[in-house]
Amino acid sequence: MKGLFIFFDLGQTLINEWSFIDYFDQRFLELLNGYGTKIDRRNYRAVRDNVIRNRMIGGGGINELILEVCRLVCHSNYGRIILKKLEPEFKEMRTRLFRLYDDTEIMIDTLVQSHKLGIIANQPLDVVELLQIYNVEKFFNIKVISSVVGLAKPSLKIFQLALKQASYDPENCIMVGDRLDTDIFPANKLGMRTIRITNSIFKIQEPLNIYEYPTYTAANLGEIPSIIDCIS
């Protein structure tokens, strides 16, 4: 019997970014105060979380977060300056600090027995290389990465491209991701079923419309196989 096609986001879904986020928060706060912004860690976290909760970076990531926080707490021109200082560090620190979640490989080993796996992610190529390092890239039949295809979530086009490559109908596909705006919304809009992972900095997002309610919610990857069993 034909199984499901299960697509995954990468950051804070398959890849554990918590150590990188701790590093980022510390460095960003240092630079903010270095440019004369008087803000402590508690107030910085409040501003950062407000930006994330209220979708003030759209579908963007770290770079957009830097620019938006700077716009709110200091002279907006400092955003570009701080971003320029931090960008060279990002690739090195991703290599050092990104790693797969402990249950990623076990989950993959379980799912590939009956289903096909794919990736739909907004990431630079160096992050995809992490899958090669951990020897799990071979298990993903399709990898649709923003930096390769020139499309980015939450655009429906990147999901439609993945569905076309998979040759599966949306109702037979699952999207697993941590963000309501870039993972759950577009997948639901296209008729896919969705699983939201809540072990993420984006867990503070609340649904803003009917398409942002996930079909299922999981605290971690270890819960995914049981959910998939219920679906299939």
N, C-alpha and C positions, 0 to 999 in steps of 0.2 A: 504494500500500500504506500502511495506517495505521502511523504511526511510534510511537515511545514517548512517554510523558509524563515529562519530566525535571524533578524538583523540586529546588530549591536552598535551602540555608540562606543567611543573609546574612553575619553576622559571622564573619570569618576564613575565609569560603568564597568569596563573591563580593566582599566588602569587605575591604580591607587595613586592619587595625586596629593594626598594629605600632607606628606612631608614637604612637597614643593610649595603648597599653599602656605604652610608655616614659614618657610623661607621667604616667600614672596611678601607676606604681610610684614615681616620684620624689616626687610630691605626697603620696601616702599615707605613704611613709617619713618625709617631713618632718613630717607631722602626728603620726605615731606617736611620734617622738622629741620633738616639741613637747609631748606630753602625758606625757613622762617615761619612755617606753619606750626602753631602751638596746639598740638593735638596729642592726647595720650592714646594708649592702645584701646581702651574701652570705647572712647568716642570714635576712633578710627573704625573699629569693628562695627559700630552702630551705623556709620555712614556707608561703609562697604556693603553691609547687609541690606540697607535701605535701597541702594542702587540695584542690587540683585533682585530683591523682593518686588520692586516696582518696575522691573524690565527696562531700566534706564540705559542698558547697553544693547538693547535689541537682541540680535542673535550673536553678538560679539563675545569675545573672551577677555583674557587678561589685558591686552592692549587697550581695549575700549574701557575696561574697568579703571585703569590708571587715568585715562583722560577724563572720565566722568567724575571720579573722586576728586581730582585736582580742580575741576570746574566748580565743585561744591565747597571745597575747604581752603583753597588758595587761589592765587592769580592763575587764570586759565592757561596762560602761556607756559606755565611751569609743567603742564602735562606733557607737552612734546619734549621738553628738556629731560624730564625724569624718564620718560619712555625711551629716549635715545640712550640714556645711561644704563637702563636695565636690560634692553633687548639683547645685547651681546652675552649677557649672563644666562638668558633663558635656555638656550640650546644646551649649554654645558650642564646646567642644573637639572634640566629635564632628564638628561642622560644619567646623572648621578642619583636623582631622587624618585623618578617615576619607576614604578614596578607593577606587576600584575597583582591584583588582589589574591589573597591566599587560596580562595576557592575558584579562581578563574579556570585553571587547568582541569580540575575535577569536573566542573560543570561542562566544559567543552567535551571532555571524554565521554560524558554521559549523553549529551545531546547529539553528537555526530553519529551515534549508533542508529538513529531513526530519522534525523532531520538534516537539512542543509543550513549552513551558517554563512552570514555575510556581515559586512561592516558598512555603516553610513556615518561618516564622521567629519567634523570640521577640525582638521589637524594638519600640521606640517609633516613632511615625509619622515623626519627623524623620529617622530613618535611611532609611526608605523614600524620602523626598524626594531622597536622594542618587541614586537610580536615575533620577529625573526630570532632575536636573541633568546627568547623563551621557547623557541621552536613550536609555536602554535599557529603561525601564519598559514601553514599548509592546510589547516582545517577550515579556512574561510574560502568558500567558492567564489565569492565576489567581495571586492574591496573598493568602495566608492568614497574617495577621499577628496575633500574640498580643494586642497592644494594641487591635486592632479587633474581633476575634471573641470575646474574653473566654476564650480557651483558650490553654494554653501547652504546649510540649514539656517533658517526654517523654510527656504524655498521648496515648493513642492517638486520642482524640476529635478533636484538631486535624488529625491525619493522615487520619482517616476523613472529616472535613469536606472536606479538599482532594480526596480521591479521589471523593467524591460530586459536587463541583463539576466535576471533570474528566470524569466519566462514563467513567472508565477502570478496568479491573480491576487489582488490585495487581500482578499478574505482568507487566503491561505498563508499569509505572511504575518509575522510578529515583529514589532519594533521594541527593543529594550533600550531604555535610556534614562538619564537622570533629570533632564530639563523638560518642563511642561511646554515651554514655548518653542524649543527647537527640535525636540524628539517626539513628544506625545501629540501635540497639535497637528503637525503636518501628516503624521502617520494615520491618526484618526480621521483626518479630513479625506484621505484617500481610501479609507475603508479597511485599513490594516487594524489588527488588534494590537494592543500596547501594554507594556509592562514598565512601570516606573520604579527605578531603583532609588531608594531614599538615603543611601549612605553617601551623601554628596553635599557640597556647599550650597547647592540649589534646592535642597529639601525645604527651604523656607518659602519657596514659591507656592502660591495658592492658585487654583484654577480660576481663570477670568472668563471662560466661556465653555460651552458644552464640549468643545473639541479638546479641551485641556484636561478632561477627566480620564485617567488611564483605565483601561479595561481591568488591569490587575496592578497591585503594588507589592513590591518585594523589599525587604530590609537589606538583603544582600544577594549575591549571585547563587549562593547555596540553595535558595528557595526556588530558583528558576525551573529546574527540572520537574519539580512537583506541579508547578503551575502549568507547564507545557503539557504534562500528562493529562491534566484536567481539560485542556483545550483540545488535544488531539484524541 
